[in-house]
Amino acid sequence: MTVSMAPEFDPLYFLQGGGEVGKVIRDFDWSATSLGPAEGWPVALRTAVSTILNSRFPAAVVWGPDLTTIYNDAFKPILGNKPEAMGRPFSEVWQEAWDEIREIAERAYKGEATFIEDFPLEIERFGYPEQAYFTFCYSPLRDDQGQIAGMLDTVIETTSKVQAEQQARLINAELRHRIKNTLAIVTSIANQTLRNVPLAEGVKEVLLQRLTALANTHDVLAGKGRIDADIGDVIAGALSPHDAAAEQFVIEGPPLRLSEKQALSLALGVNELVTNSIKYGALRQAGGKVHIRWGMFGSSGERRFRFAWVESGGPPVSAPLRKGFGTLLIERVLPSDFGGTAQLAYDPAGLRYEILADARQLDG
């Protein structure tokens, strides 16, 4: 008669699939810690440990009042060459940064999860202090009776990303400085060159205003380390070189991001519109008004962008006898950069200009 033997039960079954760290946990003398032998750990702790051991995301279980640390393979690079962290208090493992993270850990032990991005910490893991950055979450862990007994630390190091962003900001600041200097030099050259050259009335002023509009828009584009800009900032920058009273403008619209090309062409377009209005339109007299509005409209599948410049309260206007650079810019170049169409109407009650474009042509 054959007697079948049941397979021997492995009390450390939860370490299966745990990689190199799983073997470390199996061989570790847990009786020397407040957790006691791993064979007697509560189900909740075993489950948490099994979960991180079978994960490729850096994680550590911190358990009990002593903050005993159990980590996974993916967590090891974050530790660097620190003394072995397995079974040690989390506060000792990160003693050099504990003053910064203690309060976050205490909140987790009180039941509050915390998520922080690019958190700066000065740590020591290769024999010297270094500035590092981490995106991490401390989440409460409960024992078999439902009481908070520890926390789960899921973390990814973002030092390389943050340093790259910092470097990009430095480069961008230098680029901004150089562009501003270049435009200032060009403006100075133009000013000196045209000083004694007989020109049609206003030509010099128009050129300098266009250069100023470009310079202001480059400030907007580079000022926040981005290659796009908010439409409101672009319009404000384009209006700033002119002497028109602020109360003559009604400006309204939601925050929208414009690409670099769109921002530059819109700045030049607004500069042309305000220059024309000061000479011939609503801004020529104190009672005149200019309404500048933009926004999105239409259903989700057919969203459209609309920008409008509407003048009122000025002298009657009429179409010019010839079209110059400014008209070409706002009728052709500007709508083309928005991937849309433009309409310019010389209404006797006031000039009206409008751009319509597919909303998908905008960055934001």
matplotlib code that plots the C-alpha trace (Angstrom):
import matplotlib.pyplot as plt

x = [0.0, 1.4, 1.0, 1.1, 2.9, 1.6, 4.2, 6.0, 4.5, 7.0, 6.2, 8.3, 6.1, 5.6, 9.2, 8.8, 9.7, 11.6, 14.8, 18.1, 16.4, 14.1, 17.1, 18.5, 15.2, 15.1, 18.6, 18.3, 18.0, 14.7, 14.6, 17.0, 14.4, 11.1, 9.4, 10.5, 11.1, 9.7, 7.7, 5.5, 4.9, 1.2, -0.6, -0.8, 3.0, 3.6, 1.3, 2.9, 6.4, 5.3, 3.8, 7.0, 9.2, 7.2, 7.3, 9.9, 9.1, 11.4, 9.6, 10.2, 7.9, 8.5, 6.9, 6.3, 7.3, 10.9, 10.4, 12.0, 12.9, 12.3, 13.0, 13.0, 15.6, 14.5, 15.1, 18.8, 20.2, 18.6, 20.6, 23.9, 26.7, 25.0, 25.4, 23.0, 19.5, 17.6, 16.0, 17.4, 15.2, 14.2, 15.3, 18.8, 19.0, 18.3, 19.6, 21.3, 17.9, 15.6, 14.9, 13.4, 11.3, 10.4, 7.2, 6.1, 6.6, 4.8, 1.8, 1.7, 1.7, -1.3, -3.1, -2.3, -0.8, 1.6, 2.8, 5.7, 7.4, 11.1, 11.7, 15.2, 17.3, 21.0, 22.0, 25.1, 25.3, 28.7, 30.8, 30.1, 27.1, 25.2, 22.1, 19.4, 15.8, 13.0, 9.3, 7.8, 4.6, 4.4, 1.2, -0.2, -0.1, -2.6, -2.1, -4.4, -6.6, -7.0, -4.6, -1.9, 1.3, 3.6, 4.0, 4.8, 7.5, 7.2, 9.9, 11.7, 14.9, 14.5, 17.9, 18.9, 15.7, 15.8, 19.4, 18.6, 15.8, 18.0, 20.7, 18.0, 16.9, 20.4, 20.9, 17.6, 18.4, 21.7, 19.9, 17.3, 20.1, 21.8, 18.6, 17.7, 21.2, 21.1, 17.7, 19.0, 22.0, 19.8, 17.5, 20.4, 21.9, 18.5, 18.1, 21.6, 21.3, 18.0, 18.7, 19.9, 18.2, 15.2, 12.3, 8.5, 6.9, 6.7, 8.9, 11.6, 9.0, 7.2, 10.5, 11.5, 8.1, 8.2, 11.6, 10.4, 7.4, 9.7, 12.0, 9.0, 7.7, 11.1, 11.0, 7.6, 8.8, 12.0, 11.0, 9.5, 11.8, 9.3, 9.2, 5.5, 3.7, 0.3, -1.7, -2.5, 1.2, 1.9, -0.8, 0.3, 3.9, 2.8, 0.8, 3.5, 5.6, 2.6, 1.3, -2.4, -4.2, -5.0, -8.6, -9.1, -8.7, -11.1, -9.1, -10.6, -10.0, -9.0, -5.4, -4.2, -0.7, 0.7, 3.6, 6.7, 5.8, 2.2, 3.4, 5.8, 3.4, 0.5, 2.8, 3.7, 0.1, -1.2, 1.6, 0.4, -3.2, -2.5, -0.2, -2.9, -5.5, -3.4, -3.0, -6.4, -8.7, -10.3, -7.1, -6.7, -9.1, -9.8, -13.3, -12.2, -12.3, -10.6, -12.1, -9.6, -11.2, -10.2, -11.5, -12.7, -16.2, -18.0, -18.5, -15.7, -15.2, -15.2, -13.6, -12.5, -10.2, -11.3, -9.3, -11.1, -9.9, -12.9, -12.7, -15.4, -15.9, -13.2, -13.4, -15.0, -12.5, -12.1, -9.9, -6.4, -5.6, -2.6, -1.7, 1.6, 3.6, 1.2, -1.8, 0.0, 1.1, -2.4, -4.3, -1.9, 1.0, -0.8, -3.7, -1.3, 0.7, -2.5, -3.5, -6.7, -8.3, -8.6, -11.1, -10.3, -13.3, -13.0, -16.4, -17.1, -18.0, -14.6, -12.1, -12.8, -10.3, -10.8, -8.9, -10.6, -8.6, -9.0, -8.4, -6.0, -3.6, -2.9, -0.5, -2.7]
y = [0.0, 3.4, 6.3, 9.8, 12.4, 16.0, 18.5, 20.2, 23.6, 26.5, 29.1, 31.6, 31.0, 34.8, 35.2, 33.3, 35.3, 37.8, 37.8, 38.5, 40.4, 37.5, 35.3, 38.0, 38.1, 34.3, 34.2, 37.3, 36.7, 38.5, 37.2, 40.0, 42.6, 43.6, 41.7, 38.3, 35.3, 35.7, 32.5, 34.2, 37.5, 38.6, 38.0, 41.7, 42.0, 38.9, 40.2, 43.6, 42.1, 39.6, 42.5, 44.6, 41.6, 40.8, 44.4, 46.0, 49.4, 50.6, 50.0, 49.3, 48.2, 50.0, 48.1, 48.5, 51.2, 50.6, 51.4, 48.1, 48.3, 45.6, 46.6, 45.0, 44.5, 47.7, 49.7, 48.7, 51.3, 54.1, 52.9, 52.9, 51.8, 52.5, 49.9, 47.0, 48.4, 45.2, 44.9, 48.3, 51.2, 53.4, 56.4, 55.0, 54.0, 57.7, 59.3, 62.2, 63.2, 62.1, 65.6, 66.3, 63.1, 62.3, 64.4, 62.7, 59.2, 60.2, 61.3, 57.9, 56.2, 58.4, 57.2, 60.0, 59.1, 61.6, 62.0, 64.4, 65.1, 66.0, 66.3, 67.6, 65.6, 65.7, 62.1, 60.0, 56.7, 56.7, 58.1, 61.8, 64.1, 64.6, 66.5, 64.1, 64.4, 61.8, 61.4, 59.2, 58.2, 57.1, 55.1, 53.6, 49.8, 48.0, 44.9, 41.9, 43.7, 46.8, 49.0, 51.0, 49.1, 50.6, 52.3, 51.5, 53.6, 53.7, 55.9, 56.8, 58.9, 62.0, 63.5, 63.3, 64.8, 67.7, 68.4, 68.4, 70.8, 73.1, 73.0, 73.8, 76.8, 78.1, 77.6, 79.3, 82.2, 82.7, 82.4, 84.9, 87.3, 86.9, 87.3, 90.4, 91.9, 91.1, 92.8, 95.8, 96.0, 95.7, 98.4, 100.7, 100.1, 100.9, 104.0, 105.3, 104.4, 106.1, 109.1, 111.3, 109.4, 111.1, 108.8, 109.0, 110.2, 107.5, 104.8, 104.9, 104.7, 101.8, 99.8, 100.4, 99.4, 96.2, 95.4, 96.1, 93.9, 91.0, 91.7, 91.7, 88.4, 86.8, 87.8, 86.1, 82.9, 82.6, 84.0, 80.7, 78.3, 77.2, 77.4, 78.4, 81.4, 82.4, 84.4, 87.1, 87.6, 87.9, 90.6, 92.5, 92.6, 93.7, 96.6, 97.8, 99.9, 102.1, 105.1, 104.2, 104.5, 101.2, 102.2, 102.3, 98.5, 95.7, 92.5, 89.2, 85.5, 82.2, 81.1, 79.5, 78.4, 79.5, 78.0, 80.1, 80.9, 81.8, 84.0, 86.0, 86.5, 87.5, 90.0, 91.6, 91.5, 93.2, 95.8, 96.6, 96.8, 99.1, 101.3, 101.7, 102.4, 105.2, 106.8, 106.3, 104.4, 104.3, 105.0, 108.3, 109.9, 109.6, 108.1, 105.3, 101.7, 98.5, 95.1, 92.2, 88.9, 85.2, 81.8, 78.4, 77.6, 74.7, 71.0, 68.7, 67.2, 70.6, 73.0, 76.3, 79.1, 82.7, 85.9, 89.2, 92.9, 95.2, 99.0, 101.5, 105.2, 106.4, 108.4, 106.7, 104.4, 103.3, 100.8, 102.1, 102.9, 100.5, 97.5, 97.6, 95.1, 95.4, 94.5, 91.6, 90.4, 90.3, 89.1, 86.3, 85.5, 85.6, 83.4, 81.0, 80.5, 79.6, 77.3, 79.2, 82.2, 85.9, 88.6, 92.3, 94.7, 98.4, 99.2, 102.9, 102.3, 100.9, 98.4, 94.7, 91.9, 88.2, 84.9, 81.6, 78.3, 74.7, 74.4, 71.6, 74.1, 75.6, 74.1, 74.3]
z = [0.0, -1.0, 1.4, -0.1, 1.9, 2.0, 0.9, 3.8, 4.7, 4.3, 6.9, 4.8, 1.8, 1.5, 0.5, -2.7, -5.8, -3.6, -5.5, -3.7, -0.9, -0.3, 0.5, 2.8, 4.7, 5.0, 6.4, 8.7, 12.5, 13.1, 16.7, 17.5, 16.4, 17.8, 15.0, 16.2, 14.0, 10.5, 10.9, 13.4, 11.6, 11.4, 8.1, 7.3, 7.6, 5.5, 2.8, 2.7, 2.4, -0.3, -2.2, -2.3, -2.9, -6.1, -7.3, -9.5, -8.0, -5.2, -1.9, 1.8, 4.6, 7.9, 10.7, 14.4, 17.0, 16.2, 12.5, 11.5, 7.8, 5.2, 1.6, -1.9, -4.7, -6.5, -3.3, -3.0, -5.5, -3.4, -0.4, -2.2, 0.0, 3.3, 6.0, 5.7, 6.2, 6.6, 10.1, 11.2, 12.3, 9.4, 11.5, 11.7, 8.0, 7.1, 10.2, 8.3, 6.8, 9.6, 10.8, 7.4, 7.0, 10.7, 10.6, 7.3, 8.8, 12.0, 9.9, 8.2, 11.6, 12.5, 9.4, 6.9, 3.5, 2.0, -1.6, -2.3, -5.6, -6.0, -2.3, -1.6, 0.9, 1.8, 2.3, 2.7, 0.9, -0.8, 2.0, 1.5, 1.7, -1.5, -2.5, -3.8, -4.8, -4.3, -5.3, -2.6, -0.8, 2.8, 3.3, 6.6, 7.0, 9.4, 11.4, 11.6, 14.1, 11.9, 13.9, 12.2, 12.7, 10.1, 6.8, 3.2, 1.5, -2.3, -3.7, -6.9, -7.1, -9.3, -8.8, -12.4, -13.6, -11.2, -12.0, -15.7, -15.1, -13.0, -15.8, -18.4, -16.3, -16.1, -19.9, -20.5, -18.3, -20.2, -23.5, -22.4, -21.4, -24.7, -26.8, -24.8, -25.3, -29.0, -29.4, -27.4, -29.8, -32.9, -31.5, -30.7, -34.2, -35.8, -33.7, -34.5, -38.2, -38.7, -36.6, -39.6, -42.4, -44.0, -43.6, -43.9, -40.7, -38.0, -39.7, -37.0, -34.2, -35.8, -36.3, -32.7, -31.4, -33.3, -31.9, -28.4, -28.9, -29.9, -26.9, -24.5, -25.9, -25.6, -21.9, -21.5, -23.3, -21.4, -18.0, -16.7, -18.4, -21.0, -24.8, -24.7, -23.1, -21.7, -24.1, -21.5, -20.8, -24.5, -25.0, -21.9, -23.2, -26.7, -25.2, -22.8, -25.2, -26.1, -24.3, -24.5, -21.1, -19.4, -18.8, -22.6, -22.8, -21.8, -21.8, -20.9, -21.6, -19.9, -19.5, -22.7, -23.8, -27.1, -28.9, -29.5, -33.1, -32.1, -29.2, -31.4, -34.2, -31.9, -30.1, -33.4, -34.5, -31.4, -31.7, -35.2, -34.1, -31.2, -33.3, -35.9, -33.3, -31.7, -35.1, -36.7, -34.4, -30.9, -29.0, -30.9, -28.4, -24.7, -25.0, -27.3, -26.1, -27.3, -26.3, -26.5, -26.0, -26.5, -25.6, -26.7, -28.0, -29.6, -28.7, -27.5, -31.0, -32.8, -30.3, -31.8, -30.6, -31.1, -30.7, -31.2, -31.2, -31.3, -31.3, -30.4, -29.4, -31.8, -35.1, -38.2, -39.8, -43.4, -45.2, -46.1, -49.7, -49.6, -47.5, -45.7, -43.6, -40.6, -42.6, -44.3, -40.8, -39.3, -42.4, -43.5, -41.2, -37.8, -38.8, -40.6, -37.4, -35.6, -38.4, -38.9, -40.6, -39.9, -40.7, -40.7, -41.0, -41.2, -39.7, -39.4, -35.8, -35.1, -36.5, -35.8, -36.1, -35.5, -35.6, -35.7, -35.4, -34.4, -30.7, -31.3, -32.9, -29.4, -26.9, -23.9]

ax = plt.figure().add_subplot(projection="3d")
ax.plot(x, y, z, "-o")
ax.set_aspect("equal")
plt.show()
